[in-house]
Structure formats: structure tokens, C-alpha cells
Amino acid sequence: MNSIAAILLAVVATPALAQHQHHEAPVDPHAHHAMEAEADNPHAGQEPPQAPSSAPADEHAGHAMPSQSAHEAHTAHAHHAPGIPDPPVALPSSAALTGPDHAADAIYGAPAMAPAREIVRKEHGDIKSGMILIDQLEAVIGKGKDGYAWDAQGWYGGDIDRLWVKTEGESRFGASPEHAEVQALWSRALDPWWNLQTGIRQDLGAGPDRTYAVVGVQGLAPYWFEMGGALFLSNNGDVTARIEAEYDQRLTQKLILQPAAELNFSVQDVPELGIGSGLSTAELGLRLRYQFVPEFAPYVGVKYERAFGDTADFRRARDKKAGGWNFLIGIRSWF
């Protein structure tokens, strides 16, 4: 009876013991190394020599090490060791730059793909837009000469080609414009910063009217200076030139100081217009504007304008001053 009970107890305890051992003894990830080592080692099964007491115990002691290359690959894969070089970085092969310009035509046909490409071009690279900028609309207050002046421009077109219209002029209050000009220009982008402009200019106001052919450049110089220069050839053969520059110095998010300069030149004397050869006039201005919103900014400022050479003589002959200071109150706006 006792032998039968012992047999039954052994049958019940054996699965439980196996299950306990299954949970308590983790699988050694390097067990296959040991099996390989035992198969190749004629001394398999013998106790390895004991390490000195001072040496730290190796958790993998007794396991045969794999080959050097396999071990390095395993370590680099597991720990991203620096021993593995980075993937090569190179330009695309020459084969990537060959082939038809429009490969989809071979599948869908050119008649179907041409309209699709035109839609992509218009929606992603041919967007038309426009802007009107009233840079200066101001009252000019000076000794013995109170008046008004304006300088505005607008454009419409795409990123490369645009139509520009510019106008500027001045006069006294209650009088017709003493000087006014309007330019209609075609503008072509030379690069992301500069545009080539050509067209016509029409002068109006006191004195004989003039029509000019115009060629010039306009753009953004280094350090964010807005600059422009143009040559003018009149219908009478007179050649003049103009250089303009201005800079927006942001003092705060809304307070902006704008210095500006303008130089005018002439190749020859034009007595009927009061213009002398060489540097005819120069103008320096300083305007401080407060930008309530980007589209509306009133300002105050000062301007010094001076005529030189024969141009100054022509002014004195007409009982005008060669130059002087003026106080400015105006508005800058765009839409």
C-alpha cells in the first residue's frame, strides 16, 4: 500500500516540478554556444579552471566565444557600436539622370499628360498676384514753400514677369502739380533679389512734357537695402539717370525708422527743364513711422534737397532756392 501511494505521489509531483523549473530557470541565450563548444571540445564535461578570487565572476564563463566577425556584428547590431561604418553618401548615378523628360507619356500618352502638367504648373508655379504701395503721401512744410508730394508704385504678375506702374510728383497747396511723372514698366526677374525693368516714362506738369524710354534695375541689396537705378532717354535725345535707396530700421515691432536717398544725373544741360549736366540734384530723407497695422502707418520726418552746378543756377535764375530743409507729415499704406 505504501508503495502504491509513493508511485501516485511521484506521478502528480513530476509535472508540477517540471513546470516550476520552466518558470524559475531562464533560457540561456548563449546555450547554443556551449553546445557547439562541447561538440568541438574534446575536454567537454570537465570542470573549467577556477578564476582567482580577485577576478570578477563572468556571467558567461564556460561559454565558448563565437568567431570574431560574428561577435562584432552581433554587438554592433545590438548596441550600435561605432565599429560599423555609416552607409555611403554619394550623388545619384548617371543612370538616374537619363531617360525621357516625361516618362508618364509612355503609359498614359502625351495628349492626356500635357493638360495635367499645365494644371500643376499654374497651381504651383504660375500664381498671379498684385500689390499697390503708397510709399510716401505727405505734406511738405518748408520756409516759404508748403506743399505736398507723393511716391507710389504697383505691380501685377507672377514670380518672373510683372507689370509695374510707378508715379511720383510734388506741388504747392492750391496749385496744379509742378512736376509729375508716370512710368509703365515690364519687369523680368534676374535672380531672387533683382529685377530688370524697361518701359516708358511720361512727365507732366510745368514746362514742356517729355516722354522717355526707361531701362533699369530694382531689388534688394545685401543687408536689406531697397535700391533702384534707371537710365532715361527722352524723345529729344536727353539722357538722364536716377539712383534711389532706402532702408527700414525696425526700432520696435511697430516703430520703424526709414532713411532714404535719391541722386539725379544728366549727361547734358537741358535749360528748358532747368537741368544741368553732371550731378543735378540730391535728396536725403529720414522718416519715422508708427505701424498701427502693416497696411497703415502714419509718419513724421525731415528732408534735405539740394541742386548742384548748372541746375542750381537755373533755379536761382527763376527766383528759387538751390535747396533747403523741409518737415514732413505723411502716411504710408499698401493693399
Secondary structure by P-SEA (a helix, b strand, c coil): caaaaaaaaaaaaaaaaaaaaaaccccccaaaaaaaaaaacccccccccccccccccccccccccccaaaaaaaaaaacccccccccccccccccccccccccccccccaaaaaaaaaaaaaacccccccccccccbbbbbcccccccccccccccccccbbbbbbbbccccccccccbbbbbbbbbbbccccbbbbbbbbbbbcccbbbbbbbbbbbbbcccccccccbbbbcccccccbbbbbbbbbbccccbbbbbbbbbbbbccccccccccccccccccbbbbbbccccccccccbbbbbbbcaaaaaaaaaacccccbbbbbbbccccc
